[in-house]
Amino acid sequence: MKNRNTIIIVIVICLAIGIFLVIKLDLINTIEKKIYLQKIKNEILTEANEKYNDEPELITETFTDKDVNEIVIKMKKIVVKNENTGQEVLMYEDIAEPEIVDVKSYKGKIETIEDNKIFYAVDKEFKKSIFGIGTDNYNFEDVKNYQIIYDIESYNLDFDETVGYFVCDHLNLDFKDLGSIEDLEKIVGKYIRVQDSKFRDYYTGEEYKVLSFFTD
């Protein structure tokens, strides 16, 4: 009986060691795969940066706004991946940041969209308990359900292509600009996050709104 118990204990230990080794090896393979993919990504990015090495790090462009005022924008060089081709391409982005006027965030569902209005049912609000302490202090809190109506008629979504520098409002879904409210029909009834923001343009001082929907 004693020998049998000893054998059972040995088998259990062996199984435990085996499971541990499988988990460990799987974890090592996952880490190695991530390291390899990051290495490939870094090599591609380095190659792309070397390709555009002779391009200036900073450039300035002059545009004209709707009041025929000249806007001089300083931009820095960046290398990004083209979503369509997967190739690394050279771009320049504005180094000036807009001023944040107000940001509100919610969680809930779009109940319906009609008459160019979005009827959004809220059950959580974004709360900021202590400013500047860390992301752990930023969280969504349950609230008594209520409805917000976003009237898209109050948003200026028309981009004036005849003007060199134009400030307008934005409506987007998962970081992609939308052309119209109809593009949100596919997420009606789904649990989503909404960020209702207002910014002040760095160059003109004009305020503009950004209404963002996130399905994550």
Backbone as CSV, one residue per row, in Angstrom:
resi,resn,N_x,N_y,N_z,CA_x,CA_y,CA_z,C_x,C_y,C_z
1,MET,0.834,-1.209,0.000,0.000,0.000,0.000,0.865,1.253,0.000
2,LYS,1.934,1.170,0.813,2.858,2.303,0.909,3.520,2.551,-0.433
3,ASN,3.929,1.435,-1.097,4.578,1.566,-2.409,3.626,2.171,-3.431
4,ARG,2.337,1.757,-3.323,1.334,2.265,-4.269,1.165,3.766,-4.089
5,ASN,1.091,4.205,-2.814,0.945,5.638,-2.537,2.142,6.416,-3.065
6,THR,3.329,5.790,-2.894,4.558,6.430,-3.372,4.515,6.593,-4.891
7,ILE,4.027,5.536,-5.575,3.934,5.570,-7.046,2.964,6.663,-7.495
8,ILE,1.811,6.770,-6.799,0.806,7.788,-7.138,1.389,9.185,-6.972
9,ILE,2.103,9.383,-5.853,2.729,10.689,-5.592,3.721,11.044,-6.689
10,VAL,4.527,10.047,-7.090,5.521,10.253,-8.155,4.844,10.625,-9.458
11,ILE,3.727,9.905,-9.777,2.982,10.184,-11.021,2.429,11.604,-11.007
12,VAL,1.841,12.004,-9.849,1.282,13.355,-9.715,2.358,14.411,-9.905
13,ILE,3.527,14.185,-9.285,4.651,15.125,-9.410,5.104,15.220,-10.856
14,CYS,5.186,14.064,-11.525,5.619,14.041,-12.930,4.632,14.796,-13.821
15,LEU,3.329,14.560,-13.551,2.307,15.263,-14.322,2.408,16.763,-14.111
16,ALA,2.609,17.158,-12.836,2.729,18.583,-12.510,3.926,19.209,-13.219
17,ILE,5.047,18.471,-13.200,6.259,18.957,-13.879,6.011,19.054,-15.382
18,GLY,5.311,18.041,-15.928,5.020,18.031,-17.362,4.157,19.204,-17.768
19,ILE,3.091,19.434,-16.988,2.199,20.568,-17.268,2.958,21.882,-17.161
20,PHE,3.809,21.987,-16.119,4.606,23.200,-15.932,5.509,23.447,-17.132
21,LEU,6.156,22.361,-17.617,7.062,22.500,-18.756,6.313,22.898,-20.025
22,VAL,5.113,22.322,-20.211,4.304,22.676,-21.387,3.919,24.149,-21.346
23,ILE,3.439,24.575,-20.159,3.056,25.992,-19.999,4.257,26.898,-20.202
24,LYS,5.388,26.501,-19.603,6.595,27.313,-19.698,7.076,27.409,-21.142
25,LEU,7.108,26.256,-21.828,7.554,26.248,-23.223,6.621,27.055,-24.110
26,ASP,5.304,26.945,-23.840,4.324,27.706,-24.607,4.518,29.203,-24.387
27,LEU,4.784,29.551,-23.119,5.029,30.956,-22.790,6.298,31.456,-23.463
28,ILE,7.344,30.630,-23.435,8.617,31.000,-24.074,8.423,31.190,-25.571
29,ASN,7.666,30.264,-26.200,7.399,30.369,-27.641,6.628,31.638,-27.971
30,THR,5.650,31.977,-27.106,4.857,33.199,-27.319,5.737,34.434,-27.219
31,ILE,6.598,34.462,-26.180,7.509,35.598,-25.990,8.477,35.711,-27.152
32,GLU,9.034,34.552,-27.565,9.988,34.553,-28.678,9.329,35.036,-29.967
33,LYS,8.065,34.629,-30.160,7.333,35.052,-31.359,7.133,36.559,-31.346
34,LYS,6.773,37.102,-30.172,6.572,38.546,-30.049,7.871,39.297,-30.294
35,ILE,8.969,38.767,-29.729,10.281,39.389,-29.917,10.662,39.368,-31.388
36,TYR,10.403,38.232,-32.058,10.733,38.089,-33.487,9.931,39.081,-34.330
37,LEU,8.617,39.167,-34.050,7.767,40.085,-34.806,8.179,41.534,-34.582
38,GLN,8.533,41.851,-33.324,8.989,43.218,-33.025,10.304,43.500,-33.734
39,LYS,11.171,42.485,-33.812,12.469,42.622,-34.491,12.247,42.920,-35.978
40,ILE,11.325,42.159,-36.598,10.996,42.366,-38.010,10.434,43.775,-38.213
41,LYS,9.520,44.169,-37.308,8.905,45.495,-37.400,9.962,46.591,-37.288
42,ASN,10.900,46.416,-36.336,11.970,47.400,-36.151,12.885,47.466,-37.364
43,GLU,13.168,46.284,-37.954,14.029,46.244,-39.137,13.376,46.954,-40.320
44,ILE,12.060,46.739,-40.482,11.331,47.389,-41.577,11.307,48.896,-41.363
45,LEU,11.047,49.299,-40.112,10.988,50.722,-39.793,12.349,51.377,-39.980
46,THR,13.411,50.675,-39.543,14.774,51.205,-39.709,15.111,51.359,-41.185
47,GLU,14.728,50.346,-41.965,14.971,50.393,-43.408,14.229,51.570,-44.042
48,ALA,12.981,51.783,-43.587,12.183,52.893,-44.119,12.788,54.231,-43.724
49,ASN,13.241,54.326,-42.469,13.872,55.562,-42.011,15.147,55.863,-42.786
50,GLU,15.924,54.803,-43.067,17.151,54.982,-43.842,16.836,55.417,-45.269
51,LYS,15.728,54.884,-45.789,15.298,55.240,-47.145,15.005,56.729,-47.251
52,TYR,14.423,57.283,-46.188,14.052,58.701,-46.194,15.021,59.542,-45.359
53,ASN,16.219,59.011,-45.162,17.205,59.670,-44.302,17.587,61.063,-44.799
54,ASP,17.559,61.255,-46.113,17.960,62.547,-46.687,16.849,63.588,-46.637
55,GLU,15.658,63.153,-46.289,14.543,64.103,-46.202,14.674,64.929,-44.920
56,PRO,14.285,66.210,-44.952,14.422,67.073,-43.762,13.562,66.600,-42.599
57,GLU,14.078,66.766,-41.386,13.335,66.366,-40.192,12.143,67.293,-39.946
58,LEU,12.323,68.560,-40.246,11.258,69.553,-40.046,11.051,70.347,-41.329
59,ILE,9.799,70.643,-41.621,9.485,71.509,-42.759,8.408,72.493,-42.330
60,THR,8.246,73.561,-43.067,7.153,74.504,-42.828,6.324,74.631,-44.093
61,GLU,5.021,74.733,-43.916,4.094,74.925,-45.021,3.224,76.123,-44.705
62,THR,2.913,76.916,-45.715,2.066,78.091,-45.540,0.727,77.870,-46.230
63,PHE,-0.341,78.063,-45.463,-1.694,77.910,-45.988,-2.463,79.205,-45.771
64,THR,-3.610,79.305,-46.421,-4.487,80.465,-46.249,-5.814,79.993,-45.682
65,ASP,-6.292,80.652,-44.598,-7.571,80.248,-44.017,-8.719,80.961,-44.722
66,LYS,-9.940,80.758,-44.227,-11.133,81.296,-44.888,-11.181,82.820,-44.878
67,ASP,-10.423,83.432,-43.955,-10.371,84.903,-43.886,-9.147,85.450,-44.611
68,VAL,-8.525,84.604,-45.424,-7.344,84.940,-46.230,-6.138,85.312,-45.351
69,ASN,-6.094,84.772,-44.155,-4.918,84.950,-43.297,-3.938,83.819,-43.584
70,GLU,-2.649,84.145,-43.564,-1.642,83.110,-43.790,-1.390,82.324,-42.504
71,ILE,-1.406,81.008,-42.623,-1.132,80.119,-41.498,0.151,79.358,-41.815
72,VAL,1.189,79.570,-40.986,2.460,78.882,-41.185,2.521,77.701,-40.220
73,ILE,2.613,76.505,-40.776,2.597,75.279,-39.969,3.952,74.588,-40.031
74,LYS,4.502,74.287,-38.858,5.759,73.541,-38.773,5.427,72.070,-38.579
75,MET,6.030,71.215,-39.417,5.727,69.786,-39.367,6.999,68.955,-39.237
76,LYS,6.874,67.821,-38.558,8.012,66.922,-38.377,7.849,65.677,-39.232
77,LYS,8.963,65.072,-39.587,8.966,63.867,-40.417,8.583,62.640,-39.597
78,ILE,7.691,61.830,-40.135,7.352,60.553,-39.516,7.240,59.493,-40.613
79,VAL,7.494,58.253,-40.244,7.333,57.131,-41.168,6.208,56.263,-40.634
80,VAL,5.181,56.052,-41.455,4.010,55.299,-41.024,3.697,54.190,-42.024
81,LYS,2.876,53.248,-41.597,2.481,52.150,-42.485,1.197,52.507,-43.217
82,ASN,1.219,52.335,-44.525,0.035,52.525,-45.342,-0.919,51.354,-45.106
83,GLU,-2.150,51.648,-44.629,-3.105,50.592,-44.281,-3.502,49.750,-45.484
84,ASN,-3.460,50.335,-46.671,-3.892,49.619,-47.874,-2.800,48.712,-48.447
85,THR,-1.552,49.224,-48.443,-0.457,48.466,-49.067,0.430,47.753,-48.064
86,GLY,0.421,48.211,-46.796,1.295,47.620,-45.787,2.719,48.143,-45.856
87,GLN,2.983,49.064,-46.787,4.316,49.623,-46.952,4.532,50.828,-46.029
88,GLU,5.780,51.004,-45.614,6.131,52.168,-44.807,6.281,53.379,-45.729
89,VAL,5.631,54.480,-45.370,5.670,55.677,-46.210,6.058,56.901,-45.379
90,LEU,6.588,57.887,-46.062,7.011,59.128,-45.409,5.831,60.088,-45.324
91,MET,5.665,60.698,-44.142,4.640,61.722,-43.966,5.195,62.817,-43.071
92,TYR,4.525,63.953,-43.080,4.864,65.040,-42.165,3.614,65.404,-41.372
93,GLU,3.782,65.542,-40.049,2.640,65.875,-39.211,2.898,67.156,-38.431
94,ASP,1.833,67.868,-38.165,1.886,69.131,-37.441,2.417,68.887,-36.025
95,ILE,3.353,69.710,-35.593,3.907,69.533,-34.246,3.107,70.300,-33.194
96,ALA,2.210,71.191,-33.624,1.397,71.964,-32.679,0.201,71.134,-32.229
97,GLU,-0.135,71.226,-30.956,-1.263,70.490,-30.403,-2.424,71.447,-30.139
98,PRO,-3.652,71.023,-30.444,-4.803,71.874,-30.121,-5.024,71.914,-28.615
99,GLU,-5.669,72.952,-28.155,-5.989,73.068,-26.730,-7.266,72.289,-26.439
100,ILE,-7.229,71.475,-25.392,-8.423,70.719,-24.995,-9.330,71.637,-24.192
101,VAL,-10.532,71.847,-24.694,-11.514,72.691,-24.005,-12.361,71.849,-23.062
102,ASP,-12.821,70.694,-23.565,-13.681,69.836,-22.751,-13.689,68.424,-23.327
103,VAL,-13.737,67.419,-22.456,-13.836,66.024,-22.887,-14.805,65.296,-21.958
104,LYS,-15.808,64.658,-22.561,-16.750,63.836,-21.796,-16.777,62.450,-22.427
105,SER,-16.804,61.417,-21.587,-16.837,60.052,-22.095,-17.950,59.260,-21.425
106,TYR,-18.574,58.385,-22.216,-19.686,57.590,-21.718,-19.612,56.169,-22.278
107,LYS,-20.366,55.275,-21.634,-20.592,53.942,-22.177,-22.089,53.700,-22.214
108,GLY,-22.518,52.994,-23.269,-23.937,52.720,-23.412,-24.254,52.223,-24.816
109,LYS,-25.477,52.475,-25.264,-25.916,51.989,-26.581,-26.615,53.095,-27.356
110,ILE,-26.391,53.090,-28.672,-27.186,53.942,-29.552,-28.541,53.264,-29.711
111,GLU,-29.596,53.928,-29.258,-30.929,53.337,-29.342,-31.495,53.444,-30.751
112,THR,-31.327,54.628,-31.324,-31.831,54.844,-32.677,-31.165,56.063,-33.286
113,ILE,-31.240,56.162,-34.601,-30.752,57.333,-35.329,-31.879,57.786,-36.250
114,GLU,-32.338,58.999,-36.029,-33.411,59.524,-36.883,-33.390,61.053,-36.883
115,ASP,-33.832,61.621,-38.006,-33.872,63.080,-38.183,-32.518,63.714,-37.905
116,ASN,-31.458,63.028,-38.332,-30.085,63.508,-38.154,-29.708,63.677,-36.678
117,LYS,-30.321,62.873,-35.839,-30.032,62.889,-34.403,-29.652,61.480,-33.946
118,ILE,-28.704,61.416,-32.999,-28.281,60.144,-32.414,-28.837,60.070,-30.996
119,PHE,-29.654,59.066,-30.730,-30.240,58.881,-29.404,-29.416,57.811,-28.677
120,TYR,-28.679,58.277,-27.675,-27.693,57.421,-27.008,-28.076,57.211,-25.548
121,ALA,-28.241,55.935,-25.140,-28.600,55.588,-23.763,-27.332,55.343,-22.951
122,VAL,-27.128,56.119,-21.901,-25.910,56.061,-21.076,-26.159,55.240,-19.814
123,ASP,-25.194,54.355,-19.476,-25.264,53.671,-18.182,-23.965,53.800,-17.386
124,LYS,-22.914,54.354,-18.029,-21.654,54.610,-17.328,-21.083,55.963,-17.776
125,GLU,-20.454,56.653,-16.819,-19.787,57.913,-17.124,-18.326,57.814,-16.738
126,PHE,-17.501,58.546,-17.472,-16.071,58.583,-17.164,-15.833,59.565,-16.037
127,LYS,-15.181,59.109,-14.984,-14.913,59.955,-13.826,-13.411,60.130,-13.660
128,LYS,-13.022,61.310,-13.235,-11.618,61.594,-12.953,-11.528,61.950,-11.479
129,SER,-11.047,60.988,-10.677,-11.090,61.193,-9.234,-10.034,62.168,-8.726
130,ILE,-8.772,61.955,-9.170,-7.680,62.839,-8.730,-6.859,63.200,-9.945
131,PHE,-6.717,64.476,-10.213,-6.018,64.913,-11.417,-4.522,64.654,-11.317
132,GLY,-3.962,64.049,-12.381,-2.516,63.930,-12.509,-1.856,62.853,-11.682
133,ILE,-2.613,61.990,-11.019,-2.006,60.960,-10.171,-1.614,59.738,-10.972
134,GLY,-2.429,59.356,-11.932,-2.128,58.162,-12.722,-3.392,57.592,-13.315
135,THR,-3.222,56.675,-14.280,-4.378,56.143,-14.990,-5.268,55.278,-14.105
136,ASP,-4.758,54.781,-12.976,-5.576,53.950,-12.099,-6.721,54.745,-11.484
137,ASN,-6.579,56.076,-11.451,-7.608,56.916,-10.855,-8.674,57.338,-11.864
138,TYR,-8.542,56.879,-13.099,-9.484,57.224,-14.149,-10.338,55.997,-14.460
139,ASN,-11.626,56.124,-14.272,-12.463,54.955,-14.500,-13.885,55.369,-14.827
140,PHE,-14.630,54.401,-15.353,-16.044,54.607,-15.619,-16.839,54.157,-14.407
141,GLU,-17.859,54.927,-14.086,-18.702,54.585,-12.953,-20.144,54.407,-13.412
142,ASP,-20.835,53.465,-12.776,-22.243,53.243,-13.083,-23.064,54.467,-12.700
143,VAL,-24.027,54.792,-13.552,-24.935,55.905,-13.270,-26.358,55.447,-13.563
144,LYS,-27.317,56.184,-13.056,-28.713,55.905,-13.379,-28.911,56.188,-14.864
145,ASN,-29.478,55.245,-15.570,-29.602,55.355,-17.025,-30.302,56.643,-17.451
146,TYR,-29.728,57.279,-18.439,-30.344,58.471,-19.012,-29.965,58.552,-20.491
147,GLN,-30.584,59.469,-21.201,-30.392,59.566,-22.645,-29.735,60.888,-23.038
148,ILE,-28.795,60.789,-23.985,-28.196,61.976,-24.595,-28.610,61.995,-26.066
149,ILE,-28.993,63.160,-26.544,-29.340,63.306,-27.957,-28.284,64.178,-28.624
150,TYR,-27.556,63.591,-29.567,-26.565,64.341,-30.326,-27.203,64.808,-31.634
151,ASP,-27.364,66.114,-31.761,-27.960,66.684,-32.965,-26.840,67.006,-33.956
152,ILE,-26.713,66.209,-34.995,-25.625,66.374,-35.952,-25.781,67.654,-36.766
153,GLU,-26.975,68.242,-36.749,-27.181,69.525,-37.431,-26.315,70.619,-36.801
154,SER,-25.942,70.413,-35.525,-25.130,71.414,-34.828,-23.624,71.220,-35.080
155,TYR,-23.272,70.210,-35.893,-21.879,69.929,-36.228,-21.589,70.388,-37.659
156,ASN,-20.489,71.082,-37.812,-20.067,71.492,-39.152,-19.100,70.439,-39.692
157,LEU,-19.638,69.479,-40.445,-18.827,68.369,-40.947,-18.364,68.588,-42.383
158,ASP,-18.739,69.708,-42.966,-18.381,69.990,-44.367,-16.975,70.550,-44.458
159,PHE,-16.113,69.813,-45.123,-14.732,70.254,-45.305,-14.639,71.089,-46.575
160,ASP,-14.182,72.320,-46.432,-14.082,73.247,-47.567,-12.750,73.040,-48.275
161,GLU,-12.775,72.327,-49.402,-11.540,72.021,-50.125,-10.960,73.229,-50.851
162,THR,-11.725,74.306,-50.933,-11.221,75.512,-51.612,-10.354,76.358,-50.694
163,VAL,-10.374,76.032,-49.417,-9.591,76.786,-48.423,-8.394,75.950,-48.004
164,GLY,-7.224,76.571,-47.959,-6.007,75.843,-47.621,-6.002,75.317,-46.200
165,TYR,-6.461,76.147,-45.249,-6.497,75.723,-43.845,-7.906,75.952,-43.331
166,PHE,-8.569,74.863,-42.975,-9.976,74.937,-42.611,-10.231,74.165,-41.330
167,VAL,-10.943,74.777,-40.390,-11.278,74.129,-39.120,-12.730,73.674,-39.179
168,CYS,-12.964,72.385,-38.923,-14.340,71.876,-38.930,-14.500,70.828,-37.839
169,ASP,-15.739,70.429,-37.612,-16.024,69.391,-36.622,-15.777,68.013,-37.235
170,HIS,-15.711,67.003,-36.367,-15.430,65.646,-36.849,-16.365,64.644,-36.190
171,LEU,-16.783,63.676,-36.989,-17.571,62.538,-36.524,-16.793,61.297,-36.921
172,ASN,-16.403,60.477,-35.946,-15.605,59.308,-36.327,-15.982,58.051,-35.555
173,LEU,-15.619,56.929,-36.168,-15.868,55.605,-35.597,-14.557,54.835,-35.589
174,ASP,-14.113,54.453,-34.389,-12.845,53.725,-34.235,-11.709,54.444,-34.972
175,PHE,-11.612,55.755,-34.719,-10.533,56.624,-35.222,-10.633,56.955,-36.720
176,LYS,-11.688,56.512,-37.384,-11.834,56.811,-38.806,-12.941,57.837,-39.006
177,ASP,-12.628,58.918,-39.737,-13.606,59.961,-40.007,-14.768,59.414,-40.823
178,LEU,-15.977,59.836,-40.452,-17.174,59.407,-41.163,-17.726,60.556,-42.000
179,GLY,-18.279,60.194,-43.140,-18.824,61.213,-44.028,-20.221,61.649,-43.634
180,SER,-20.967,60.743,-42.985,-22.339,61.076,-42.612,-22.784,60.223,-41.439
181,ILE,-23.911,60.598,-40.871,-24.458,59.896,-39.713,-24.905,58.481,-40.070
182,GLU,-25.218,58.256,-41.358,-25.672,56.931,-41.801,-24.619,55.853,-41.561
183,ASP,-23.348,56.250,-41.518,-22.264,55.287,-41.311,-22.306,54.657,-39.916
184,LEU,-23.128,55.225,-39.016,-23.237,54.696,-37.650,-24.380,53.699,-37.498
185,GLU,-25.158,53.508,-38.556,-26.310,52.604,-38.482,-25.905,51.190,-38.062
186,LYS,-24.702,50.760,-38.478,-24.265,49.382,-38.198,-23.963,49.116,-36.726
187,ILE,-23.844,50.178,-35.904,-23.554,49.950,-34.484,-24.752,50.284,-33.593
188,VAL,-25.908,50.550,-34.194,-27.120,50.786,-33.403,-27.447,49.529,-32.597
189,GLY,-27.671,49.697,-31.302,-27.989,48.577,-30.424,-26.790,47.901,-29.804
190,LYS,-25.585,48.253,-30.248,-24.369,47.661,-29.699,-23.847,48.490,-28.519
191,TYR,-23.206,47.806,-27.580,-22.631,48.495,-26.412,-21.313,49.134,-26.838
192,ILE,-21.235,50.447,-26.766,-20.072,51.184,-27.270,-19.661,52.280,-26.296
193,ARG,-18.511,52.847,-26.574,-18.003,53.990,-25.808,-18.072,55.240,-26.678
194,VAL,-18.453,56.349,-26.077,-18.542,57.625,-26.790,-17.649,58.654,-26.110
195,GLN,-16.918,59.385,-26.931,-16.113,60.491,-26.411,-16.565,61.776,-27.100
196,ASP,-17.064,62.685,-26.312,-17.589,63.964,-26.799,-16.582,65.048,-26.414
197,SER,-15.836,65.534,-27.399,-14.713,66.439,-27.117,-14.879,67.780,-27.810
198,LYS,-14.238,68.781,-27.201,-14.185,70.106,-27.812,-12.743,70.619,-27.714
199,PHE,-12.232,71.134,-28.824,-10.855,71.612,-28.881,-10.813,73.047,-29.399
200,ARG,-9.691,73.705,-29.152,-9.444,75.035,-29.711,-8.228,74.943,-30.615
201,ASP,-8.408,75.331,-31.876,-7.328,75.222,-32.850,-6.143,76.099,-32.458
202,TYR,-4.943,75.534,-32.590,-3.714,76.222,-32.168,-3.484,77.497,-32.972
203,TYR,-3.811,77.478,-34.264,-3.454,78.592,-35.147,-4.522,79.672,-35.241
204,THR,-5.790,79.268,-35.314,-6.859,80.244,-35.520,-7.615,80.602,-34.241
205,GLY,-7.503,79.742,-33.215,-8.252,79.974,-31.981,-9.704,79.538,-32.077
206,GLU,-10.099,78.990,-33.231,-11.478,78.534,-33.402,-11.711,77.236,-32.627
207,GLU,-12.905,77.104,-32.072,-13.265,75.872,-31.379,-13.931,74.903,-32.358
208,TYR,-13.669,73.626,-32.174,-14.316,72.615,-32.987,-14.621,71.380,-32.137
209,LYS,-15.606,70.619,-32.599,-16.067,69.455,-31.829,-15.673,68.152,-32.525
210,VAL,-15.400,67.149,-31.708,-15.090,65.810,-32.218,-15.962,64.820,-31.458
211,LEU,-16.859,64.158,-32.171,-17.716,63.140,-31.578,-17.230,61.782,-32.036
212,SER,-16.680,61.007,-31.091,-16.024,59.735,-31.429,-16.772,58.560,-30.818
213,PHE,-16.915,57.499,-31.620,-17.561,56.263,-31.187,-16.542,55.132,-31.263
214,PHE,-16.491,54.315,-30.210,-15.515,53.224,-30.146,-16.234,51.912,-29.836
215,THR,-15.941,50.894,-30.634,-16.581,49.592,-30.446,-15.758,48.645,-29.591
216,ASP,-14.562,49.090,-29.121,-13.694,48.221,-28.323,-14.281,47.964,-26.942
